[in-house]
């Protein structure tokens, strides 16, 4: 299912592929994932949509079509239901987060030779200076 998120799926197709009745498959799937098969599919599509949108190569409309949504409106409604925000709001928040975050490089650790010579008998007390 995950490899073909843009394809149309039905409960019947999924149950048949699993070798179960529709009702048994739906029950087992919900127990395993916490979601109905179709809700799980929608959540997977939204998660993939988030990744694709962040790449910046495709419009929201194109992402919706790629992921098998009827139209951009359907994608936006589903996206909002799953994430609490529209795709555009999501992109804006991600852009703001990138703009306001600063990459802080962790200081390089240098070996403190004096600490080793002072306590050469106690290996556990070797310190690293920043």
JOFENSUL-V344913 format. One record per residue. SS is DSSP state (helix for helix, strand for strand, loop for the rest). PSI is psi in whole degrees, -180 to 180 (NA if undefined). D_LAST is the distance of its C-alpha to the last C-alpha in Angstrom with 2 decimals. Layout:
# JOFENSUL-V344913
ss->[SS,SS]
psi->[PSI,PSI]
d_last->[D_LAST,D_LAST]
This chain:
# JOFENSUL-V344913
ss->[loop,helix,helix,helix,loop,loop,loop,loop,loop,loop,helix,helix,helix,helix,helix,helix,helix,helix,loop,loop,loop,helix,helix,helix,helix,helix,helix,helix,helix,helix,helix,helix,helix,loop,loop,loop,helix,helix,helix,helix,helix,helix,helix,helix,helix,helix,helix,helix,helix,helix,helix,helix,helix,helix,helix,loop,loop,loop,loop,helix,helix,helix,helix,helix,helix,helix,loop,loop,loop,loop,loop,helix,helix,helix,helix,helix,helix,helix,helix,helix,helix,helix,helix,loop,loop,loop,helix,helix,helix,helix,helix,helix,helix,helix,helix,helix,helix,helix,helix,helix,loop,loop,loop,loop,loop,loop,loop,loop,loop,strand,strand,loop,helix,helix,helix,helix,helix,helix,loop,loop,loop,loop,helix,helix,helix,loop,loop,strand,strand,loop]
psi->[-44,-33,-21,50,-24,-9,160,132,148,157,-37,-45,-47,-43,-41,-42,-31,-8,34,165,161,-45,-42,-43,-47,-41,-48,-41,-45,-40,-42,-38,-21,0,156,160,-41,-36,-41,-45,-46,-42,-38,-40,-42,-42,-44,-39,-40,-45,-46,-42,-40,-24,-27,9,-17,151,165,-41,-43,-39,-44,-46,-42,-36,6,15,150,-40,177,-36,-43,-43,-45,-43,-45,-43,-46,-40,-39,-42,-18,5,160,164,-39,-42,-40,-47,-41,-46,-39,-40,-42,-42,-41,-39,-36,-16,142,137,118,115,133,136,146,140,133,147,131,98,-33,-38,-36,-45,-36,-34,48,-21,-19,94,-31,-15,10,129,155,133,144,NA]
d_last->[48.92,45.32,46.05,49.04,48.03,50.34,53.37,55.86,55.72,58.25,58.18,61.10,59.26,56.20,58.38,60.50,57.52,56.38,59.93,60.40,62.55,61.10,61.06,59.55,56.87,55.98,55.82,53.69,51.36,50.85,50.13,47.56,45.75,46.77,48.43,51.77,51.73,52.34,49.69,47.18,48.27,47.86,44.36,43.43,44.97,43.04,39.72,40.59,41.74,38.41,36.70,39.38,39.35,35.61,36.22,38.43,41.12,43.89,45.68,46.04,49.67,48.84,46.27,48.94,51.46,49.13,48.37,52.04,52.47,55.91,54.52,51.61,52.94,52.89,49.30,48.26,50.07,48.54,45.03,45.44,46.82,43.92,40.98,42.47,42.25,43.99,42.51,42.33,40.53,38.09,37.38,37.05,34.54,32.45,32.62,31.65,28.66,27.47,28.18,26.33,23.26,20.43,18.22,14.61,12.51,9.66,6.42,6.48,5.20,6.21,8.65,9.10,12.78,13.83,13.20,15.40,18.03,18.28,18.83,20.21,22.89,20.78,18.99,17.92,15.82,13.31,9.76,6.54,3.78,0.00]
